[in-house]
Amino acid sequence: MYAKVRAIRETNNPKEELLRIYHQVRDEFPNDWLLPLEIFEITGDNSVLDYLKSLQNKRPEIAHLITGGLALLVKENIT
């Protein structure tokens, strides 16, 4: 799925396909946070952001990783 997201990123970024992948990751790999973070970076979709925030609460041991990733995205958009 990471390869699919990379290929989509390098082409025309169809949001529908990325959200389909996100739903599959959410349902089949509920501990994966990195791919949803990448999908959020590309789509900016609020449902993906909400999922990442819920993962922070559900898995406090990785909350700092998600927080750091989101902070990088904000910083990239500012500069």
N, CA, C and O atoms as CSV, one atom per row, in Angstrom:
chain,resi,resn,atom,element,x,y,z
A,1,MET,N,N,0.810,-1.187,0.000
A,1,MET,CA,C,0.000,0.000,0.000
A,1,MET,C,C,0.864,1.266,0.000
A,1,MET,O,O,0.493,2.291,-0.572
A,2,TYR,N,N,2.022,1.167,0.654
A,2,TYR,CA,C,2.926,2.321,0.630
A,2,TYR,C,C,3.353,2.637,-0.809
A,2,TYR,O,O,3.441,3.803,-1.194
A,3,ALA,N,N,3.614,1.603,-1.588
A,3,ALA,CA,C,4.020,1.810,-2.979
A,3,ALA,C,C,2.888,2.446,-3.791
A,3,ALA,O,O,3.132,3.299,-4.645
A,4,LYS,N,N,1.659,2.028,-3.522
A,4,LYS,CA,C,0.512,2.621,-4.220
A,4,LYS,C,C,0.403,4.107,-3.906
A,4,LYS,O,O,0.197,4.929,-4.799
A,5,VAL,N,N,0.544,4.441,-2.624
A,5,VAL,CA,C,0.443,5.844,-2.235
A,5,VAL,C,C,1.571,6.653,-2.875
A,5,VAL,O,O,1.347,7.772,-3.336
A,6,ARG,N,N,2.770,6.097,-2.904
A,6,ARG,CA,C,3.888,6.797,-3.545
A,6,ARG,C,C,3.595,7.039,-5.025
A,6,ARG,O,O,3.834,8.129,-5.543
A,7,ALA,N,N,3.072,6.009,-5.702
A,7,ALA,CA,C,2.764,6.156,-7.126
A,7,ALA,C,C,1.691,7.215,-7.342
A,7,ALA,O,O,1.773,8.006,-8.281
A,8,ILE,N,N,0.695,7.229,-6.481
A,8,ILE,CA,C,-0.364,8.236,-6.604
A,8,ILE,C,C,0.209,9.628,-6.356
A,8,ILE,O,O,-0.135,10.580,-7.056
A,9,ARG,N,N,1.077,9.742,-5.365
A,9,ARG,CA,C,1.705,11.035,-5.059
A,9,ARG,C,C,2.482,11.557,-6.266
A,9,ARG,O,O,2.464,12.754,-6.552
A,10,GLU,N,N,3.156,10.665,-6.964
A,10,GLU,CA,C,3.989,11.063,-8.089
A,10,GLU,C,C,3.196,11.321,-9.365
A,10,GLU,O,O,3.737,11.842,-10.340
A,11,THR,N,N,1.922,10.958,-9.360
A,11,THR,CA,C,1.110,11.208,-10.554
A,11,THR,C,C,0.149,12.358,-10.284
A,11,THR,O,O,0.574,13.493,-10.070
A,12,ASN,N,N,-1.130,12.065,-10.295
A,12,ASN,CA,C,-2.096,13.164,-10.216
A,12,ASN,C,C,-2.865,13.241,-8.902
A,12,ASN,O,O,-3.824,14.007,-8.805
A,13,ASN,N,N,-2.477,12.478,-7.895
A,13,ASN,CA,C,-3.068,12.540,-6.558
A,13,ASN,C,C,-4.593,12.428,-6.510
A,13,ASN,O,O,-5.243,13.305,-5.940
A,14,PRO,N,N,-5.180,11.390,-7.082
A,14,PRO,CA,C,-6.638,11.281,-6.964
A,14,PRO,C,C,-7.044,10.990,-5.516
A,14,PRO,O,O,-6.737,9.935,-4.962
A,15,LYS,N,N,-7.731,11.942,-4.936
A,15,LYS,CA,C,-8.107,11.862,-3.522
A,15,LYS,C,C,-8.956,10.622,-3.233
A,15,LYS,O,O,-8.795,9.992,-2.187
A,16,GLU,N,N,-9.850,10.271,-4.144
A,16,GLU,CA,C,-10.734,9.117,-3.923
A,16,GLU,C,C,-9.938,7.842,-3.699
A,16,GLU,O,O,-10.243,7.074,-2.787
A,17,GLU,N,N,-8.934,7.613,-4.509
A,17,GLU,CA,C,-8.119,6.398,-4.382
A,17,GLU,C,C,-7.337,6.411,-3.069
A,17,GLU,O,O,-7.228,5.385,-2.398
A,18,LEU,N,N,-6.802,7.555,-2.711
A,18,LEU,CA,C,-6.061,7.660,-1.454
A,18,LEU,C,C,-6.975,7.398,-0.262
A,18,LEU,O,O,-6.569,6.739,0.695
A,19,LEU,N,N,-8.196,7.904,-0.310
A,19,LEU,CA,C,-9.125,7.666,0.794
A,19,LEU,C,C,-9.566,6.207,0.848
A,19,LEU,O,O,-9.843,5.681,1.926
A,20,ARG,N,N,-9.632,5.560,-0.291
A,20,ARG,CA,C,-9.937,4.124,-0.322
A,20,ARG,C,C,-8.806,3.346,0.381
A,20,ARG,O,O,-9.062,2.439,1.172
A,21,ILE,N,N,-7.584,3.712,0.083
A,21,ILE,CA,C,-6.433,3.070,0.730
A,21,ILE,C,C,-6.464,3.359,2.235
A,21,ILE,O,O,-6.232,2.464,3.047
A,22,TYR,N,N,-6.749,4.597,2.595
A,22,TYR,CA,C,-6.840,4.961,4.011
A,22,TYR,C,C,-7.851,4.078,4.742
A,22,TYR,O,O,-7.558,3.558,5.819
A,23,HIS,N,N,-9.037,3.911,4.162
A,23,HIS,CA,C,-10.058,3.081,4.807
A,23,HIS,C,C,-9.593,1.631,4.950
A,23,HIS,O,O,-9.878,0.981,5.955
A,24,GLN,N,N,-8.896,1.140,3.967
A,24,GLN,CA,C,-8.372,-0.223,4.042
A,24,GLN,C,C,-7.328,-0.334,5.158
A,24,GLN,O,O,-7.345,-1.290,5.934
A,25,VAL,N,N,-6.437,0.628,5.235
A,25,VAL,CA,C,-5.418,0.621,6.298
A,25,VAL,C,C,-6.099,0.711,7.662
A,25,VAL,O,O,-5.774,-0.047,8.576
A,26,ARG,N,N,-7.031,1.628,7.793
A,26,ARG,CA,C,-7.742,1.814,9.060
A,26,ARG,C,C,-8.421,0.522,9.514
A,26,ARG,O,O,-8.384,0.172,10.694
A,27,ASP,N,N,-9.038,-0.178,8.569
A,27,ASP,CA,C,-9.796,-1.387,8.903
A,27,ASP,C,C,-8.917,-2.617,9.088
A,27,ASP,O,O,-9.179,-3.441,9.965
A,28,GLU,N,N,-7.878,-2.747,8.269
A,28,GLU,CA,C,-7.077,-3.967,8.287
A,28,GLU,C,C,-5.787,-3.856,9.088
A,28,GLU,O,O,-5.254,-4.865,9.550
A,29,PHE,N,N,-5.285,-2.641,9.256
A,29,PHE,CA,C,-4.017,-2.425,9.966
A,29,PHE,C,C,-4.188,-1.275,10.960
A,29,PHE,O,O,-3.595,-0.211,10.784
A,30,PRO,N,N,-4.989,-1.486,11.997
A,30,PRO,CA,C,-5.345,-0.383,12.902
A,30,PRO,C,C,-4.179,0.189,13.701
A,30,PRO,O,O,-4.325,1.243,14.320
A,31,ASN,N,N,-3.033,-0.474,13.703
A,31,ASN,CA,C,-1.866,0.054,14.410
A,31,ASN,C,C,-0.955,0.893,13.528
A,31,ASN,O,O,-0.008,1.506,14.022
A,32,ASP,N,N,-1.229,0.928,12.227
A,32,ASP,CA,C,-0.387,1.699,11.310
A,32,ASP,C,C,-0.786,3.168,11.378
A,32,ASP,O,O,-1.947,3.520,11.170
A,33,TRP,N,N,0.176,4.004,11.669
A,33,TRP,CA,C,-0.069,5.441,11.738
A,33,TRP,C,C,0.671,6.203,10.639
A,33,TRP,O,O,0.280,7.312,10.276
A,34,LEU,N,N,1.732,5.608,10.116
A,34,LEU,CA,C,2.565,6.327,9.165
A,34,LEU,C,C,1.873,6.516,7.811
A,34,LEU,O,O,1.931,7.599,7.228
A,35,LEU,N,N,1.231,5.479,7.321
A,35,LEU,CA,C,0.553,5.619,6.025
A,35,LEU,C,C,-0.634,6.582,6.121
A,35,LEU,O,O,-0.806,7.406,5.222
A,36,PRO,N,N,-1.458,6.513,7.169
A,36,PRO,CA,C,-2.498,7.545,7.289
A,36,PRO,C,C,-1.921,8.959,7.376
A,36,PRO,O,O,-2.519,9.908,6.868
A,37,LEU,N,N,-0.762,9.099,8.019
A,37,LEU,CA,C,-0.125,10.417,8.084
A,37,LEU,C,C,0.270,10.893,6.684
A,37,LEU,O,O,0.068,12.056,6.336
A,38,GLU,N,N,0.825,9.998,5.899
A,38,GLU,CA,C,1.201,10.358,4.531
A,38,GLU,C,C,-0.032,10.690,3.691
A,38,GLU,O,O,-0.012,11.622,2.888
A,39,ILE,N,N,-1.090,9.929,3.881
A,39,ILE,CA,C,-2.327,10.193,3.144
A,39,ILE,C,C,-2.899,11.547,3.558
A,39,ILE,O,O,-3.397,12.299,2.721
A,40,PHE,N,N,-2.825,11.852,4.851
A,40,PHE,CA,C,-3.285,13.167,5.305
A,40,PHE,C,C,-2.451,14.281,4.680
A,40,PHE,O,O,-2.983,15.317,4.282
A,41,GLU,N,N,-1.152,14.062,4.598
A,41,GLU,CA,C,-0.274,15.067,3.989
A,41,GLU,C,C,-0.712,15.388,2.562
A,41,GLU,O,O,-0.719,16.550,2.156
A,42,ILE,N,N,-1.073,14.366,1.812
A,42,ILE,CA,C,-1.437,14.553,0.406
A,42,ILE,C,C,-2.845,15.122,0.265
A,42,ILE,O,O,-3.079,16.023,-0.540
A,43,THR,N,N,-3.797,14.584,1.063
A,43,THR,CA,C,-5.204,14.947,0.866
A,43,THR,C,C,-5.683,16.090,1.743
A,43,THR,O,O,-6.566,16.853,1.350
A,44,GLY,N,N,-5.095,16.211,2.944
A,44,GLY,CA,C,-5.597,17.201,3.891
A,44,GLY,C,C,-6.988,16.874,4.406
A,44,GLY,O,O,-7.688,17.749,4.916
A,45,ASP,N,N,-7.386,15.626,4.276
A,45,ASP,CA,C,-8.740,15.206,4.645
A,45,ASP,C,C,-8.918,15.185,6.168
A,45,ASP,O,O,-8.119,14.580,6.883
A,46,ASN,N,N,-9.966,15.847,6.652
A,46,ASN,CA,C,-10.197,15.951,8.092
A,46,ASN,C,C,-10.520,14.616,8.752
A,46,ASN,O,O,-10.204,14.424,9.926
A,47,SER,N,N,-11.135,13.699,8.034
A,47,SER,CA,C,-11.436,12.397,8.648
A,47,SER,C,C,-10.143,11.634,8.937
A,47,SER,O,O,-10.066,10.901,9.923
A,48,VAL,N,N,-9.141,11.798,8.096
A,48,VAL,CA,C,-7.843,11.159,8.336
A,48,VAL,C,C,-7.171,11.821,9.537
A,48,VAL,O,O,-6.574,11.137,10.368
A,49,LEU,N,N,-7.265,13.138,9.632
A,49,LEU,CA,C,-6.707,13.849,10.781
A,49,LEU,C,C,-7.394,13.401,12.070
A,49,LEU,O,O,-6.726,13.171,13.078
A,50,ASP,N,N,-8.697,13.277,12.047
A,50,ASP,CA,C,-9.438,12.812,13.229
A,50,ASP,C,C,-8.986,11.415,13.632
A,50,ASP,O,O,-8.849,11.122,14.819
A,51,TYR,N,N,-8.756,10.558,12.647
A,51,TYR,CA,C,-8.283,9.203,12.923
A,51,TYR,C,C,-6.910,9.242,13.593
A,51,TYR,O,O,-6.666,8.527,14.565
A,52,LEU,N,N,-6.026,10.075,13.073
A,52,LEU,CA,C,-4.688,10.192,13.659
A,52,LEU,C,C,-4.769,10.691,15.101
A,52,LEU,O,O,-4.039,10.207,15.967
A,53,LYS,N,N,-5.639,11.641,15.358
A,53,LYS,CA,C,-5.813,12.141,16.723
A,53,LYS,C,C,-6.369,11.063,17.640
A,53,LYS,O,O,-5.970,10.968,18.801
A,54,SER,N,N,-7.285,10.254,17.131
A,54,SER,CA,C,-7.826,9.167,17.962
A,54,SER,C,C,-6.754,8.114,18.230
A,54,SER,O,O,-6.726,7.514,19.304
A,55,LEU,N,N,-5.871,7.888,17.252
A,55,LEU,CA,C,-4.764,6.955,17.459
A,55,LEU,C,C,-3.825,7.462,18.549
A,55,LEU,O,O,-3.291,6.667,19.322
A,56,GLN,N,N,-3.619,8.763,18.619
A,56,GLN,CA,C,-2.771,9.328,19.669
A,56,GLN,C,C,-3.328,8.991,21.051
A,56,GLN,O,O,-2.571,8.677,21.969
A,57,ASN,N,N,-4.641,9.057,21.196
A,57,ASN,CA,C,-5.272,8.736,22.473
A,57,ASN,C,C,-5.266,7.234,22.746
A,57,ASN,O,O,-5.066,6.799,23.880
A,58,LYS,N,N,-5.484,6.463,21.707
A,58,LYS,CA,C,-5.559,5.008,21.835
A,58,LYS,C,C,-4.187,4.394,22.074
A,58,LYS,O,O,-4.070,3.397,22.788
A,59,ARG,N,N,-3.154,4.974,21.489
A,59,ARG,CA,C,-1.792,4.426,21.572
A,59,ARG,C,C,-0.812,5.511,22.027
A,59,ARG,O,O,-0.052,6.046,21.220
A,60,PRO,N,N,-0.836,5.824,23.301
A,60,PRO,CA,C,0.014,6.916,23.800
A,60,PRO,C,C,1.510,6.698,23.558
A,60,PRO,O,O,2.280,7.659,23.537
A,61,GLU,N,N,1.924,5.446,23.377
A,61,GLU,CA,C,3.348,5.175,23.150
A,61,GLU,C,C,3.831,5.688,21.796
A,61,GLU,O,O,5.035,5.847,21.595
A,62,ILE,N,N,2.919,5.948,20.872
A,62,ILE,CA,C,3.307,6.492,19.567
A,62,ILE,C,C,2.778,7.900,19.341
A,62,ILE,O,O,2.988,8.479,18.275
A,63,ALA,N,N,2.098,8.451,20.331
A,63,ALA,CA,C,1.489,9.777,20.176
A,63,ALA,C,C,2.519,10.822,19.766
A,63,ALA,O,O,2.229,11.698,18.951
A,64,HIS,N,N,3.719,10.730,20.327
A,64,HIS,CA,C,4.754,11.723,19.997
A,64,HIS,C,C,5.193,11.627,18.536
A,64,HIS,O,O,5.595,12.626,17.939
A,65,LEU,N,N,5.116,10.433,17.965
A,65,LEU,CA,C,5.485,10.274,16.550
A,65,LEU,C,C,4.460,10.955,15.645
A,65,LEU,O,O,4.812,11.633,14.680
A,66,ILE,N,N,3.195,10.758,15.976
A,66,ILE,CA,C,2.134,11.399,15.193
A,66,ILE,C,C,2.203,12.911,15.358
A,66,ILE,O,O,2.086,13.655,14.385
A,67,THR,N,N,2.393,13.360,16.593
A,67,THR,CA,C,2.501,14.796,16.856
A,67,THR,C,C,3.656,15.399,16.064
A,67,THR,O,O,3.513,16.460,15.456
A,68,GLY,N,N,4.796,14.719,16.072
A,68,GLY,CA,C,5.956,15.204,15.323
A,68,GLY,C,C,5.701,15.246,13.830
A,68,GLY,O,O,6.095,16.198,13.157
A,69,GLY,N,N,5.046,14.221,13.307
A,69,GLY,CA,C,4.729,14.189,11.880
A,69,GLY,C,C,3.779,15.304,11.486
A,69,GLY,O,O,3.966,15.955,10.457
A,70,LEU,N,N,2.756,15.524,12.306
A,70,LEU,CA,C,1.811,16.607,12.018
A,70,LEU,C,C,2.501,17.966,12.114
A,70,LEU,O,O,2.217,18.863,11.319
A,71,ALA,N,N,3.396,18.121,13.070
A,71,ALA,CA,C,4.123,19.382,13.216
A,71,ALA,C,C,4.994,19.658,11.981
A,71,ALA,O,O,5.097,20.800,11.533
A,72,LEU,N,N,5.611,18.620,11.441
A,72,LEU,CA,C,6.403,18.792,10.217
A,72,LEU,C,C,5.531,19.232,9.052
A,72,LEU,O,O,5.937,20.070,8.248
A,73,LEU,N,N,4.339,18.669,8.963
A,73,LEU,CA,C,3.438,19.048,7.878
A,73,LEU,C,C,3.029,20.514,8.001
A,73,LEU,O,O,2.964,21.231,7.003
A,74,VAL,N,N,2.759,20.949,9.207
A,74,VAL,CA,C,2.381,22.348,9.427
A,74,VAL,C,C,3.553,23.252,9.080
A,74,VAL,O,O,3.382,24.284,8.431
A,75,LYS,N,N,4.751,22.856,9.521
A,75,LYS,CA,C,5.941,23.662,9.243
A,75,LYS,C,C,6.202,23.752,7.745
A,75,LYS,O,O,6.561,24.816,7.241
A,76,GLU,N,N,6.023,22.637,7.027
A,76,GLU,CA,C,6.222,22.635,5.571
A,76,GLU,C,C,5.242,23.572,4.889
A,76,GLU,O,O,5.597,24.236,3.916
A,77,ASN,N,N,4.008,23.635,5.389
A,77,ASN,CA,C,3.004,24.484,4.772
A,77,ASN,C,C,3.227,25.959,5.077
A,77,ASN,O,O,2.775,26.830,4.334
A,78,ILE,N,N,3.929,26.235,6.182
A,78,ILE,CA,C,4.191,27.617,6.555
A,78,ILE,C,C,5.364,28.179,5.763
A,78,ILE,O,O,5.331,29.328,5.323
A,79,THR,N,N,6.415,27.355,5.581
A,79,THR,CA,C,7.623,27.848,4.918
A,79,THR,C,C,7.571,27.667,3.421
A,79,THR,O,O,8.515,28.033,2.722
